[in-house]
Structure formats: structure tokens, C-alpha cells
């Protein structure tokens, strides 16, 4: 239970002073809300700028390598999301994903470095090629849900296969959404998720 405090009113203060004070408080409140909107707008603008730099870098890279593909730029939460998708001229070469997504991870890191070189700031942009990450995310969620059911049935923790940081994050989120907890163990590149039983 919270105590509510009612301030004492000074009867000697003229009503206009109270109205002025109220208008100042409302003005300050509106200014604070304006600052929040401005900072959100600035963050979105920064992310859009990151996306544009990344798209230019990737378009140049595709042109140099004479590869097909269009670039889609979006903002997802607090990061720029860049996708190389099939174009009217042809399909995105799946070799840009590589075995276990290793080429995609390297391409993402190169793109992040290109953005950082331009802006002077680290970026958390996410790159996808031909829907690989979206497909992988769906498969990981399904796998995590199966392991959650296994842990619920057995009451014992269950380790999963080693995976990338992106994949571990997807699994942790899926396990949490299912009502259990998980932790990462091991050392890169063999780091893996362990799903824990309810305590």
C-alpha cells in the first residue's frame, strides 16, 4: 500500500500564481515528452543512416562480384535489418550464406565494419541473405520447444548442439517464452545452450 501525500495549499497565494505554476509544470512535462520523441526520432534516423551505408556497401560488393540480388533495409527494434533478396534479374546465390551460415556471418561482420568506418560508431545491424536467418530462426524455435518438452518430461537439464550467438539468442528467447530458463556454456565456437528444468 502506498501512502498518498496531499500537499498543503497556501491560501495566501493568488490563483493566477497557481495557474502559472501549473502551466509551467505542464510545459515542462510536454518538453520532456518532446525530448523523448526527439531522442527516439534521432535513434531511428541513425539506424536508417546505418542501413543506407550498409546497403550501398553491399550493392557495391554484389556489383563487383557480378552477383544478382536486391537490398531491403528495415528497422527492427533497436537495430537496422538488411536483407539481400532475389531480384527480377535472378536469384541471390546461396553461396553467400555458406555452410552453417559462416559466409553470411563473415559478410555481416564486413558490413558492420564498413558502417563503423563511415560513422565512427559500432553497429548491431543484422544481415540476412535469401531468408536464411528467418528460416533458421523458425527451425530453432521449433527445436527449442521440443527440448523444453523433453526437459519438462524428464525434469533434467538438456544441452543443445553448439551454435552461433544469434542462434543462442533465438533459443534463449524461445525457452523463456515457454516458461523455462536456459544458459550458455562452453567456449566459442563450440558454445551451446543448456535448457534448465523448472526450479
DOFI-205151 format. One record per atom (N, C-alpha, C): x, y, z; atom name; residue in one letter. Coordinates in steps of 0.02 Angstrom, whole numbers, always signed. Example, Ala and Ser with C-alpha at 12.3 -4.5 7.8 and 13.67 -1.06 7.14 Angstrom:
      px      py      pz  atomo  residuo
    +660    -284    +390      N        A
    +615    -225    +390     CA        A
    +660    -165    +390      C        A
    +642    -112    +354      N        S
    +684     -53    +357     CA        S
    +645      +2    +394      C        S
This chain:
      px      py      pz  atomo  residuo
     +42     -59      +0      N        X
      +0      +0      +0     CA        X
     +44     +62      +0      C        X
     +31    +108     -44      N        X
     +72    +169     -47     CA        X
     +36    +225     -11      C        X
     +75    +265     +24      N        X
     +47    +324     +57     CA        X
     +40    +378      +5      C        X
     -17    +410      +5      N        X
     -26    +467     -39     CA        X
     -21    +530      +2      C        X
     +20    +576     -19      N        X
     +30    +638     +17     CA        X
      -6    +693     -20      C        X
     -50    +729     +18      N        X
     -85    +785     -12     CA        X
     -50    +848     +12      C        X
     -22    +888     -35      N        X
     +14    +948     -14     CA        X
     -34    +999     +16      C        X
      -7   +1035     +65      N        X
     -47   +1089     +94     CA        X
     -49   +1147     +46      C        X
    -107   +1179     +42      N        X
    -116   +1235      -4     CA        X
    -107   +1299     +36      C        X
     -65   +1342     +11      N        X
     -54   +1407     +43     CA        X
    -108   +1453     +18      C        X
    -155   +1471     +63      N        X
    -211   +1513     +44     CA        X
    -190   +1583     +24      C        X
    -129   +1604     +44      N        X
    -107   +1672     +29     CA        X
     -84   +1681     -42      C        X
     -72   +1626     -78      N        X
     -50   +1630    -148     CA        X
    -110   +1645    -192      C        X
    -101   +1693    -235      N        X
    -156   +1711    -280     CA        X
    -168   +1656    -331      C        X
    -231   +1649    -353      N        X
    -248   +1595    -401     CA        X
    -207   +1599    -466      C        X
    -188   +1659    -488      N        X
    -150   +1664    -550     CA        X
     -82   +1632    -543      C        X
     -53   +1637    -483      N        X
     +13   +1606    -471     CA        X
      +7   +1531    -477      C        X
     -47   +1502    -450      N        X
     -58   +1430    -455     CA        X
     -67   +1410    -528      C        X
    -106   +1448    -564      N        X
    -117   +1433    -635     CA        X
     -51   +1438    -673      C        X
      -9   +1489    -657      N        X
     +55   +1495    -690     CA        X
    +100   +1435    -675      C        X
    +100   +1415    -610      N        X
    +141   +1358    -591     CA        X
    +118   +1296    -627      C        X
     +52   +1288    -632      N        X
     +26   +1229    -667     CA        X
     +46   +1231    -740      C        X
     +42   +1288    -771      N        X
     +60   +1292    -842     CA        X
    +134   +1279    -852      C        X
    +176   +1300    -804      N        X
    +248   +1286    -808     CA        X
    +259   +1211    -803      C        X
    +224   +1177    -754      N        X
    +233   +1105    -746     CA        X
    +211   +1069    -809      C        X
    +153   +1089    -838      N        X
    +129   +1057    -899     CA        X
    +178   +1070    -955      C        X
    +204   +1131    -960      N        X
    +253   +1147   -1012     CA        X
    +316   +1105   -1005      C        X
    +340   +1096    -943      N        X
    +399   +1055    -931     CA        X
    +385    +982    -949      C        X
    +325    +959    -932      N        X
    +306    +890    -948     CA        X
    +304    +880   -1024      C        X
    +274    +928   -1059      N        X
    +271    +923   -1132     CA        X
    +341    +926   -1162      C        X
    +385    +968   -1133      N        X
    +454    +973   -1158     CA        X
    +490    +907   -1148      C        X
    +479    +874   -1089      N        X
    +512    +810   -1076     CA        X
    +487    +758   -1126      C        X
    +421    +757   -1139      N        X
    +395    +710   -1188     CA        X
    +424    +725   -1257      C        X
    +431    +789   -1273      N        X
    +462    +808   -1337     CA        X
    +533    +784   -1342      C        X
    +571    +787   -1286      N        X
    +640    +763   -1285     CA        X
    +642    +688   -1299      C        X
    +595    +650   -1267      N        X
    +592    +578   -1279     CA        X
    +577    +563   -1352      C        X
    +530    +599   -1381      N        X
    +513    +590   -1451     CA        X
    +572    +608   -1495      C        X
    +606    +662   -1478      N        X
    +664    +683   -1517     CA        X
    +719    +631   -1515      C        X
    +733    +602   -1455      N        X
    +786    +553   -1449     CA        X
    +767    +489   -1486      C        X
    +702    +470   -1484      N        X
    +680    +412   -1521     CA        X
    +686    +424   -1596      C        X
    +668    +485   -1616      N        X
    +674    +504   -1687     CA        X
    +747    +504   -1709      C        X
    +792    +530   -1666      N        X
    +863    +530   -1682     CA        X
    +890    +459   -1689      C        X
    +869    +414   -1643      N        X
    +892    +345   -1646     CA        X
    +868    +312   -1711      C        X
    +806    +324   -1729      N        X
    +779    +295   -1791     CA        X
    +816    +323   -1852      C        X
    +831    +388   -1850      N        X
    +868    +418   -1905     CA        X
    +938    +388   -1910      C        X
    +971    +378   -1853      N        X
   +1038    +347   -1852     CA        X
   +1035    +277   -1882      C        X
    +984    +239   -1863      N        X
    +977    +170   -1889     CA        X
    +964    +170   -1963      C        X
    +922    +217   -1986      N        X
    +910    +223   -2058     CA        X
    +974    +239   -2096      C        X
   +1014    +284   -2066      N        X
   +1079    +303   -2097     CA        X
   +1125    +242   -2100      C        X
   +1128    +202   -2046      N        X
   +1167    +141   -2045     CA        X
   +1144     +94   -2101      C        X
   +1078     +88   -2108      N        X
   +1050     +45   -2160     CA        X
   +1069     +67   -2230      C        X
   +1069    +133   -2241      N        X
   +1088    +160   -2307     CA        X
   +1161    +146   -2322      C        X
   +1204    +156   -2273      N        X
   +1276    +143   -2282     CA        X
   +1287     +69   -2298      C        X
   +1253     +26   -2258      N        X
   +1260     -46   -2269     CA        X
   +1235     -66   -2338      C        X
   +1178     -38   -2358      N        X
   +1150     -55   -2424     CA        X
   +1198     -34   -2480      C        X
   +1227     +26   -2474      N        X
   +1275     +49   -2525     CA        X
   +1335      +2   -2529      C        X
   +1361     -17   -2470      N        X
   +1418     -62   -2468     CA        X
   +1402    -129   -2501      C        X
   +1344    -157   -2484      N        X
   +1326    -223   -2510     CA        X
   +1311    -220   -2585      C        X
   +1279    -166   -2608      N        X
   +1266    -159   -2680     CA        X
   +1331    -156   -2719      C        X
   +1380    -119   -2692      N        X
   +1445    -115   -2725     CA        X
   +1478    -184   -2727      C        X
   +1474    -220   -2671      N        X
   +1503    -286   -2667     CA        X
   +1471    -334   -2717      C        X
   +1404    -332   -2722      N        X
   +1369    -375   -2770     CA        X
   +1388    -357   -2842      C        X
   +1394    -292   -2856      N        X
   +1413    -270   -2923     CA        X
   +1483    -294   -2941      C        X
   +1530    -286   -2895      N        X
   +1599    -308   -2907     CA        X
   +1602    -383   -2921      C        X
   +1563    -421   -2882      N        X
   +1563    -494   -2890     CA        X
   +1516    -517   -2945      C        X
   +1481    -470   -2977      N        X
   +1434    -485   -3031     CA        X
   +1381    -536   -3008      C        X
   +1352    -521   -2948      N        X
   +1300    -564   -2920     CA        X
   +1233    -529   -2920      C        X
   +1179    -567   -2927      N        X
   +1112    -539   -2925     CA        X
   +1088    -531   -2853      C        X
   +1041    -487   -2845      N        X
   +1010    -478   -2779     CA        X
    +990    -406   -2768      C        X
    +934    -396   -2734      N        X
    +910    -330   -2714     CA        X
    +922    -323   -2639      C        X
    +928    -261   -2616      N        X
    +940    -248   -2546     CA        X
    +877    -217   -2515      C        X
    +853    -247   -2461      N        X
    +797    -220   -2423     CA        X
    +824    -195   -2356      C        X
    +804    -135   -2336      N        X
    +826    -106   -2272     CA        X
    +764     -95   -2229      C        X
    +769    -116   -2166      N        X
    +714    -108   -2119     CA        X
    +743     -92   -2050      C        X
    +701     -69   -2005      N        X
    +722     -59   -1936     CA        X
    +682    -108   -1894      C        X
    +716    -150   -1855      N        X
    +683    -198   -1812     CA        X
    +707    -185   -1740      C        X
    +664    -155   -1701      N        X
    +682    -139   -1632     CA        X
    +736     -86   -1630      C        X
    +793    -105   -1603      N        X
    +849     -58   -1595     CA        X
    +907     -73   -1642      C        X
    +891    -103   -1699      N        X
    +945    -117   -1748     CA        X
    +919    -112   -1819      C        X
    +965     -97   -1864      N        X
    +950     -97   -1935     CA        X
    +951    -170   -1959      C        X
    +904    -186   -2002      N        X
    +899    -254   -2030     CA        X
    +906    -248   -2105      C        X
    +956    -281   -2132      N        X
    +971    -279   -2203     CA        X
    +962    -349   -2232      C        X
    +926    -353   -2288      N        X
    +915    -418   -2320     CA        X
    +936    -414   -2394      C        X
    +973    -464   -2415      N        X
    +987    -472   -2486     CA        X
    +936    -523   -2511      C        X
    +894    -502   -2557      N        X
    +839    -545   -2580     CA        X
    +845    -555   -2656      C        X
    +807    -603   -2681      N        X
    +806    -616   -2753     CA        X
    +782    -554   -2790      C        X
    +813    -541   -2847      N        X
    +794    -483   -2889     CA        X
    +756    -508   -2950      C        X
    +732    -461   -2989      N        X
    +699    -479   -3052     CA        X
    +749    -511   -3100      C        X
    +813    -494   -3091      N        X
    +864    -519   -3137     CA        X
    +887    -590   -3119      C        X
    +874    -612   -3059      N        X
    +896    -679   -3040     CA        X
    +894    -690   -2965      C        X
    +912    -749   -2945      N        X
    +912    -768   -2875     CA        X
    +978    -750   -2842      C        X
    +974    -737   -2777      N        X
   +1034    -724   -2737     CA        X
   +1072    -790   -2732      C        X
   +1136    -790   -2748      N        X
   +1175    -852   -2742     CA        X
   +1176    -876   -2669      C        X
   +1157    -939   -2659      N        X
   +1154    -966   -2591     CA        X
   +1224    -974   -2562      C        X
   +1275    -968   -2605      N        X
   +1344    -972   -2578     CA        X
   +1360    -912   -2534      C        X
   +1318    -859   -2538      N        X
   +1327    -801   -2493     CA        X
   +1307    -818   -2421      C        X
   +1273    -875   -2413      N        X
   +1256    -899   -2345     CA        X
   +1312    -945   -2321      C        X
   +1333    -991   -2364      N        X
   +1388   -1036   -2347     CA        X
   +1366   -1092   -2300      C        X
   +1412   -1138   -2286      N        X
   +1398   -1194   -2241     CA        X
   +1386   -1167   -2171      C        X
   +1331   -1188   -2142      N        X
   +1312   -1167   -2073     CA        X
   +1309   -1091   -2066      C        X
   +1298   -1055   -2121      N        X
   +1292    -982   -2117     CA        X
   +1357    -945   -2105      C        X
   +1413    -979   -2114      N        X
   +1478    -948   -2099     CA        X
   +1494    -890   -2146      C        X
   +1478    -896   -2210      N        X
   +1491    -842   -2257     CA        X
   +1445    -783   -2240      C        X
   +1383    -797   -2222      N        X
   +1337    -744   -2202     CA        X
   +1363    -706   -2140      C        X
   +1389    -743   -2091      N        X
   +1417    -711   -2031     CA        X
   +1476    -666   -2050      C        X
   +1519    -690   -2094      N        X
   +1577    -650   -2115     CA        X
   +1555    -589   -2154      C        X
   +1505    -597   -2197      N        X
   +1479    -541   -2236     CA        X
   +1446    -489   -2190      C        X
   +1412    -513   -2139      N        X
   +1382    -467   -2091     CA        X
   +1436    -428   -2054      C        X
   +1489    -462   -2034      N        X
   +1543    -427   -1999     CA        X
   +1577    -375   -2043      C        X
   +1589    -392   -2107      N        X
   +1618    -344   -2154     CA        X
   +1572    -283   -2161      C        X
   +1507    -295   -2165      N        X
   +1459    -241   -2173     CA        X
   +1459    -197   -2110      C        X
   +1462    -228   -2052      N        X
   +1465    -189   -1989     CA        X
   +1528    -146   -1988      C        X
   +1584    -174   -2010      N        X
   +1647    -136   -2012     CA        X
   +1643     -77   -2061      C        X
   +1610     -88   -2118      N        X
   +1602     -33   -2167     CA        X
   +1560     +23   -2137      C        X
   +1507      +5   -2100      N        X
   +1464     +56   -2068     CA        X
   +1504     +92   -2014      C        X
   +1542     +54   -1974      N        X
   +1581     +84   -1921     CA        X
   +1634    +132   -1949      C        X
   +1665    +113   -2005      N        X
   +1715    +156   -2036     CA        X
   +1684    +223   -2058      C        X
   +1622    +220   -2079      N        X
   +1587    +280   -2103     CA        X
   +1560    +324   -2046      C        X
   +1534    +292   -1994      N        X
   +1500    +329   -1940     CA        X
   +1545    +340   -1879      C        X
   +1595    +299   -1871      N        X
   +1637    +303   -1811     CA        X
   +1605    +269   -1751      C        X
   +1547    +237   -1761      N        X
   +1511    +204   -1706     CA        X
   +1502    +131   -1722      C        X
   +1504     +89   -1668      N        X
   +1489     +18   -1677     CA        X
   +1416     +10   -1696      C        X
   +1401     -41   -1735      N        X
   +1332     -53   -1756     CA        X
   +1312    -125   -1739      C        X
   +1248    -134   -1727      N        X
   +1221    -201   -1713     CA        X
   +1178    -225   -1771      C        X
   +1189    -198   -1830      N        X
   +1146    -216   -1887     CA        X
   +1146    -291   -1898      C        X
   +1090    -316   -1923      N        X
   +1082    -387   -1937     CA        X
   +1074    -395   -2013      C        X
   +1112    -442   -2041      N        X
   +1109    -455   -2113     CA        X
   +1078    -524   -2124      C        X
   +1034    -527   -2173      N        X
   +1005    -591   -2194     CA        X
   +1014    -598   -2269      C        X
   +1023    -659   -2292      N        X
   +1030    -673   -2363     CA        X
    +979    -726   -2382      C        X
    +935    -709   -2430      N        X
    +886    -756   -2457     CA        X
    +843    -788   -2402      C        X
    +829    -751   -2348      N        X
    +785    -776   -2295     CA        X
    +816    -829   -2251      C        X
    +883    -838   -2255      N        X
    +916    -891   -2216     CA        X
    +904    -882   -2141      C        X
    +914    -822   -2115      N        X
    +906    -811   -2043     CA        X
    +833    -822   -2021      C        X
    +787    -798   -2061      N        X
    +716    -806   -2044     CA        X
    +698    -881   -2042      C        X
    +721    -919   -2091      N        X
    +708    -991   -2092     CA        X
    +742   -1026   -2033      C        X
    +805   -1005   -2019      N        X
    +842   -1035   -1964     CA        X
    +809   -1019   -1897      C        X
    +785    -957   -1890      N        X
    +750    -937   -1828     CA        X
    +690    -983   -1816      C        X
    +649    -994   -1868      N        X
    +590   -1036   -1861     CA        X
    +609   -1107   -1841      C        X
    +662   -1134   -1872      N        X
    +684   -1202   -1856     CA        X
    +710   -1205   -1784      C        X
    +746   -1154   -1762      N        X
    +774   -1153   -1694     CA        X
    +718   -1149   -1641      C        X
    +668   -1109   -1655      N        X
    +611   -1103   -1608     CA        X
    +578   -1171   -1600      C        X
    +568   -1205   -1656      N        X
    +536   -1271   -1655     CA        X
    +580   -1321   -1615      C        X
    +645   -1319   -1627      N        X
    +692   -1363   -1592     CA        X
    +692   -1348   -1518      C        X
    +693   -1284   -1500      N        X
    +693   -1264   -1430     CA        X
    +629   -1286   -1395      C        X
    +573   -1280   -1428      N        X
    +509   -1302   -1398     CA        X
    +509   -1377   -1385      C        X
    +540   -1416   -1431      N        X
    +544   -1489   -1421     CA        X
    +589   -1505   -1361      C        X
    +644   -1469   -1353      N        X
    +689   -1481   -1296     CA        X
    +654   -1460   -1231      C        X
    +616   -1407   -1232      N        X
    +578   -1385   -1173     CA        X
    +531   -1441   -1150      C        X
    +496   -1471   -1197      N        X
    +451   -1526   -1180     CA        X
    +489   -1586   -1152      C        X
    +547   -1600   -1180      N        X
    +590   -1654   -1155     CA        X
    +611   -1640   -1083      C        X
    +631   -1579   -1069      N        X
    +654   -1560   -1002     CA        X
    +595   -1563    -953      C        X
    +537   -1541    -973      N        X
    +478   -1544    -930     CA        X
    +462   -1617    -913      C        X
    +467   -1661    -962      N        X
    +450   -1731    -952     CA        X
    +501   -1767    -907      C        X
    +566   -1751    -918      N        X
    +619   -1786    -881     CA        X
    +637   -1752    -815      C        X
    +626   -1687    -812      N        X
    +646   -1649    -752     CA        X
    +721   -1638    -748      C        X
    +756   -1653    -802      N        X
    +829   -1645    -803     CA        X
    +849   -1595    -858      C        X
    +906   -1560    -846      N        X
    +929   -1512    -895     CA        X
    +950   -1547    -959      C        X
    +947   -1510   -1014      N        X
    +964   -1540   -1079     CA        X
   +1007   -1491   -1119      C        X
   +1068   -1514   -1138      N        X
   +1111   -1472   -1181     CA        X
   +1089   -1477   -1254      C        X
   +1100   -1424   -1291      N        X
   +1086   -1423   -1363     CA        X
   +1152   -1421   -1400      C        X
   +1150   -1427   -1465      N        X
   +1210   -1425   -1506     CA        X
   +1242   -1356   -1504      C        X
   +1307   -1351   -1517      N        X
   +1339   -1285   -1521     CA        X
   +1308   -1242   -1575      C        X
   +1305   -1177   -1563      N        X
   +1275   -1131   -1611     CA        X
   +1304   -1061   -1604      C        X
   +1289   -1020   -1652      N        X
   +1314    -951   -1652     CA        X
   +1278    -909   -1600      C        X
   +1304    -850   -1587      N        X
   +1273    -805   -1538     CA        X
   +1202    -788   -1559      C        X
   +1191    -774   -1623      N        X
   +1123    -760   -1648     CA        X
   +1076    -819   -1633      C        X
   +1099    -879   -1647      N        X
   +1057    -938   -1637     CA        X
   +1044    -950   -1563      C        X
   +1094    -940   -1520      N        X
   +1084    -948   -1448     CA        X
   +1033    -898   -1422      C        X
   +1036    -837   -1447      N        X
    +987    -786   -1426     CA        X
    +916    -806   -1444      C        X
    +907    -833   -1504      N        X
    +841    -856   -1525     CA        X
    +816    -912   -1479      C        X
    +860    -959   -1462      N        X
    +842   -1015   -1419     CA        X
    +825    -990   -1348      C        X
    +868    -946   -1320      N        X
    +854    -919   -1253     CA        X
    +785    -886   -1251      C        X
    +769    -847   -1302      N        X
    +704    -812   -1305     CA        X
    +646    -862   -1309      C        X
    +655    -915   -1349      N        X
    +602    -965   -1357     CA        X
    +592   -1005   -1293      C        X
    +646   -1021   -1258      N        X
    +641   -1058   -1195     CA        X
    +606   -1015   -1142      C        X
    +625    -952   -1139      N        X
    +594    -906   -1092     CA        X
    +519    -899   -1106      C        X
    +501    -893   -1170      N        X
    +431    -887   -1189     CA        X
    +391    -949   -1169      C        X
    +425   -1007   -1167      N        X
    +393   -1069   -1148     CA        X
    +390   -1079   -1073      C        X
    +420   -1032   -1035      N        X
    +414   -1035    -962     CA        X
    +472   -1068    -925      C        X
    +525   -1086    -960      N        X
    +584   -1114    -927     CA        X
    +642   -1066    -935      C        X
    +699   -1085    -907      N        X
    +759   -1043    -914     CA        X
    +814   -1083    -948      C        X
    +865   -1047    -970      N        X
    +920   -1079   -1005     CA        X
    +983   -1039    -992      C        X
   +1040   -1069   -1006      N        X
   +1104   -1035   -1000     CA        X
   +1151   -1060   -1055      C        X
   +1200   -1018   -1070      N        X
   +1250   -1038   -1120     CA        X
   +1311   -1064   -1083      C        X
   +1341   -1116   -1111      N        X
   +1402   -1146   -1083     CA        X
   +1451   -1159   -1140      C        X
   +1514   -1173   -1120      N        X
   +1565   -1188   -1170     CA        X
   +1601   -1126   -1194      C        X
   +1646   -1138   -1241      N        X
   +1689   -1085   -1268     CA        X
   +1678   -1081   -1343      C        X
   +1677   -1020   -1370      N        X
   +1669   -1011   -1442     CA        X
   +1724   -1049   -1478      C        X
   +1712   -1079   -1534      N        X
   +1649   -1080   -1572     CA        X
   +1604   -1138   -1553      C        X
   +1617   -1171   -1497      N        X
   +1578   -1230   -1476     CA        X
   +1530   -1213   -1419      C        X
   +1511   -1150   -1413      N        X
   +1466   -1129   -1359     CA        X
   +1395   -1155   -1374      C        X
   +1360   -1176   -1321      N        X
   +1294   -1208   -1331     CA        X
   +1247   -1186   -1275      C        X
   +1183   -1200   -1286      N        X
   +1130   -1183   -1238     CA        X
   +1112   -1245   -1198      C        X
   +1101   -1235   -1133      N        X
   +1075   -1288   -1090     CA        X
   +1007   -1265   -1065      C        X
    +956   -1306   -1077      N        X
    +888   -1290   -1054     CA        X
    +881   -1321    -984      C        X
    +859   -1279    -937      N        X
    +855   -1299    -867     CA        X
    +783   -1316    -847      C        X
    +775   -1365    -802      N        X
    +707   -1381    -779     CA        X
    +681   -1326    -732      C        X
    +616   -1325    -723      N        X
    +586   -1276    -677     CA        X
    +611   -1290    -606      C        X
    +624   -1237    -568      N        X
    +650   -1248    -500     CA        X
    +595   -1254    -449      C        X
